[in-house]
Amino acid sequence: MTTAAHRLYLDHNASAPLRPQARSAMLAALDLTGNPSSVHADGRRARGLVEGAREDIAGFCGVKARSVIFTSGATEANALALSPAWAGAEGPIYPERLLISAVEHPSVRSGGRFSPRQIRVIEVDADGRIRLDHLDQLLAEGGPALVSVMAANNETGIIQPLAEIGDRVAACSGLFHVDAVQAAGRMPLAPKAWQAHAISLSAHKLGGPQGIGALVLSSSAVAPAALLVGGGQEHHRRAGTENVAAIAGFGAAARDIADCHAETAELLRLRNLLELGLRDICKSAVIFSAAAERLVNTTCFAVPDVPAELALIACDLKGAAVSSGSACSSGKVGVSHVLAAMGVNEDLARCAIRVSLGWTTTEADVARFLDIWGEVARRVNPAAVDRAA
């Protein structure tokens, strides 16, 4: 059995390893005593950490600090955003419909505070990109709408045409929410250019701690009704004592990737090496959305007749952590709703593996995974392998 120290971690889209800067900030915060809502010196020190992190995340997103609402994670941030009641600069806003894409994360597919009868699904093309003509059709059906779309897909890495979506939503005087969880640190965040009213973030996808996220507003004047009430925290938008240590770690991680150009350039190079190697091992390998604009760190591929259920276990036993899709689903290997929406054959979809690289990944890691994958594919289906592993 491979020890933890020698394991190969290639599942950054599920959760990225904690960055050293985030760890240091959290340890320092844990040494403090004080509720950030208290007025004494101890409380003010805790408050200073929270507000410093708020500034870091606001800067990362190009908004004002007051626009950042800390939550327990992106699932809560999405639930907060998916509200049929918003406060607006000129009075309340009541979207009557929720439009989501067919490839959204389960926390968005659940619909938040909208009833199932209010939810419509926007179709995607074979690459997983939203069909803008279908969005136009749904927007034209009448009634003010909230449109919720992920910036980049957690399974395939496909990047949505956010500016074009934002233009269409704005033309209909709708609200636009972007789940930017996978995008953060892997592509520029531009909520104002997207004309998004709110974006969701998760710290642990970018090297911060688990259990902390944020809903970031383009303007603090337009915000969803509070989901958690009973306290005045987060400007009365999210009740509950702030998780000071986690927030400090979140802010430190955001600071560390404020200029992510060098990191993303290296990830793109490594992803290209990975995909060349996969095709070398198995000529029949299918890389989903290969020709479309994708996140630089994400490869979703399948080799016919090499079932993911067997391949994942075999990779794990050899010390490599990869996945078959969203870690927020049931925990079981099944057919991806993302690939199904793209029209992928069910038999091929059952063979889908996701490899997601990150800040700890090296070229040696990619080479090691290719060696492991060659051995696994040969063991599961020798006919699928085109060269000796």
N, C-alpha and C positions, 0 to 999 in steps of 0.2 A: 504493500500500500504506500502511495506517495505521501510524504509528510507535507504539512501545511506550508512549510518554508520552501518547498520545491514544487509547489503547485503552479500551474499556469492559468492566470485569471484573464479571460477574454470575454467578460460579461458586463462591461461597463455600462451598457444601456439599462441593466437591471439595477446596478449600484456600483459606483466608482469607489476605489480605495480612498481612504481619508488622506487629504493632502497634509504635509507636515505643518504648513502654516495654519491650517484649520485646527489641527491637534493642539498646537501650542496656544492658540487663542482660547480654545476650550479649557485647557488645563489652568490657564491664568484666570479665566472666569469662574471656574469651580472653587478657586481659593477665596472668592469674594462672598460676603454674606450681605444679604439685603434684598428686599422686594423692590423692583424698579418703580413701583408706584408709591413707595414711601418717600417722605420729604426729608428725612435725616440724611446725614452724610453717606451712610452705607447704602441706602436706597438710591441716592444720587449717583454713586459710583456704578451701580448696576444699570441705572438708567443711561449713563454715559456709554456703556458698552452696547446697549440696545440701539441707541440713536446713532452711534458710530457705524454699526453694521447696516442700519437703515440707509445711511448716506452712501455706503459702499455699494449696496445693491441698487439704489436709485441711480447712481452714476453708471453702473454696469448696464442699466436699461435706458439711460438717457431721459430720466424723468426726475421730478422733485421728490425729496425724501418723504414728504407727507403722503405721497401716492403709494407707498409700500405698506402692505398689510401682512404682518407675519401670521402664518397658520401652522398647523401641525404637519403639513406636507402638501403635495400637489393635489392629492385626492380631495382634501378639505378645500383647497383653493379653487378647484374646479366646482365643487358643490356650492361654494360661496358665489361664484360667478354665474352659475346656471340658475338664476333667480327671475321669476316673473314680475319682480318689483325692483326698480332702481331709482335712486335719487338723481335728478338731473339739474343742470345749472338753471333751468327755467321751470322747474317743477318735476313732479314724479313722472317716471317712464314705466309703462306697463306692456312689455312685449307679450303678445298673445301666443306666439309660436316659438319653438326651438328648432333650428335647422342644424344638423350635425352631419359630418361625413360618415360614410360607411366603414371607414378604417380608424375610427377614434378609439382612444383608450377606454377600458371599461368604466372608468370614473365619469367619463363624459357620456358614454352610451347609456348610462343609467338615467340620465336626464335631470339630475339635480332636483330642484323643487318644481319642475314642470311635470304635469301628468302625462302618461303615455299618449293620450289622444292629442296632445299639443306638439308632439315630436314628429318631425319629418326627416328622412335620411337622404342626403345628397349622394348620388352615385359617383363612382370613380372609374377611371379608365384602366387599361391593362397594366399600367405602371403604378397605379394607386393614387394618381393625381385626381383632384376633384374635377368633375365635368362642369365647367363653368356654364355651359348651356342649361344643364339641369338645375344649377343654382339659380340662374336667371328665371327659369320656369317656376321654381318654388317661391322665390321672392315676389313674383308677379301674382301669386295666388291670393294676395291680400292679407291685411292684418299686420301690424308691426311685429318684427321678428328679431330674435337674438340668434346670431350665427356663431357657432363654436367649432373651431377647426384647429387641429394640431399643426404646429409649424413644420415638424418633421416627424415621420412615423417611427415608432419605437422598434418595429420589427424589420422593416425594409430600409429605413433611412430616407425614404422619399420626401422631398421638400415641396411643400404646397405653394402655389402662386399667391402668396398672402397679399401683396399689393393689389393685384387684380381682384381678389375677393373683397378686400377692403373698399375698393372703388365701388363695387356693386352694392355692398351693404350700405355705404354712405348715401348712394343715390336713392336708396329706398328709405332713408332716415331710420335705419335699423341700428342695433347694437352688435358689436363684433368682439368676441373673446377668442384668444389664441392660447392653446396649451403649448407653451414653449419649453416644456421640461427637457426634451431631448436636444433641443436646439442650443440651449445655453452653453457657451464655451466651445461650441462646434461650428457656429455660424453667427454672424452679427445679429444682435437683437435690435429691432427698430420699430417698437410699437406705434410710434407716431407716424412713421412712413407707411406702416401697414394700415393706418387709421383704426387700429385696435383700441377699444375702450379699456381692455384689461388683458393681461397675460399671466399665466400660472408658471411658477418656478418650483423646483425641488432641489434642496441643497445636496442631497446624496448622489444625484446624477452628475454633479460637476466637481465632486471631491470634497464636499462638505459632509456634515453628519446626517444620519438618518433621523427622521422625526421632526423636521423643520422645513417649511416652504414659505411661499409668499404669493399673494395676489397683488400684482403691480398694475396700478391704474395709470392711464395716460394723463388723466386730470383728476385731482381729488374731488372735483365738483361733480363728477359722474361716477356713481358707485352703486353696487348692488346692496340690497337690504341685508342687514346682519344675519348671519346664520346662527351664531352663538351669542346669546344676550345674557345680561346679568352683571355686567361690569363695564367700566369705561375705558378699558385698554384698547389700544390701536385706534384711538379717536372714536371710540364707541362702535367700531366696525367688526371687532372680534373680541368677545369677552374672554377672560382667563389670564392668569399671571403668565407673563412672557417666560419662555424657556431661554434664560439668559445665556447659558453656556452654548447651547445649540445655535442660537442666533449669532453669537460671537464667531463660532466656527463657520457659519454660513457667510458672514461678511468677509472673513479672511479668505475663504475659497474664492469668492467673487473678486476680491482684490487681486488674487494670484492669477486669475485668468482674464483680467480686464483687457489685456492685449493678447489675444489668443492666436495671432497670426502664425507665429513660429510653430506652436503646438499643432495647429490644424494642418499646416503644410507637411509636417512630419507624419501625421496620421494618414493623410492622403497618400503619401509615398508608401507607407506600410500596408495600407489597404490594397493598393495596386499590386504590390508584391504578393500579398495573400491571394488575391483573385487569379493572378497569373499561375501561382502554384497549384491552386485548386483545379484549374483547367488542365494543367499538366498531368496531374495525378489521375483525373477522371475527365476524359473528353466530353462525357455526357452531362457534366455538371451544368446546372442552370443557375445563373445568378439573377435574382429577381430585381427588376427595375434597373438593370445594368446600364442602359443607355440614357436614363433620366438623371436629373440633378438629385443627388443624394447627400446625406451626411458623410463627411470624410472618414468616419470611423466605423461605419456599419456595412456588413456584408450578410445578406440573407441568401442562402443557396440550398440547392437540393440535388442529390444524385439519385436518379430513378432506381428503385428497388433497394435503396439503403435507408430503411425506416429510421426516422429521428428517434423514436423511442429506444431502439437498440443502440444507435450511434451515440446518443447522449450518455447513456450508462457506460458504454465502452470508453468514451473519451474521459469521463469522470474517473473511472478506474485507472486510467493511464495518467491522471493528474491534470487534465485540462478541463476548465470550467467554461462551457458555452451553453447556449440555450436553444429553445425552439420557438420563442416568442415572448410575450409579456410575462414578467415575473409576478404581475398583480392579478393574474387569472387564477385558476383553481390549483395550480401546482402540478397538474397532470399534463402529459403530452397529448394534444388533440389537434384537430384541424383548425388552423388559424382563420379567424373571421376576416382578417386583413387579406390573406391570400384568396379566400373564397370570394370576397368582394371584387378582387382583381380578375376573377374568372379562371384562376389556376385549377387545373384538374385535381380532384380530391386525392388521388393516389400519389401524385407528385407533392401536393401540399403536406401530406403525412411524412414526407422525407425532408422537410425544411429545417435547416439549422441556421441560427443567427450567431455570428461572431461579431462582437463589438469591442473595438480597441479603445485605449484611453491613455491617460498621462503616464502610466507606468509601463506601457507596452514598448518593447524594443524589437529590433530586426531579428534578434536571436529568438525571441518569443514566437514570432511569426514562423520562422524556420522550424522551430520545435513543434508547433502545432501542425504544420504540414506533414512532418514525419509521423506524428500521432494519427492524423487523419488518414494518411495512406495505409497505416496498419489497420485502423478501424474499418475503413471501407473494404479492404481486402478480406478481413475476417467476416464481415457481415455479408458481402457479396463479391467474391473474387472476380466475377466477370465485369464489375464496374471499374476496376483499376486498370489503367493503361500503362503503368510502368511499375517497376519494383519499388516498394516503399522503403 
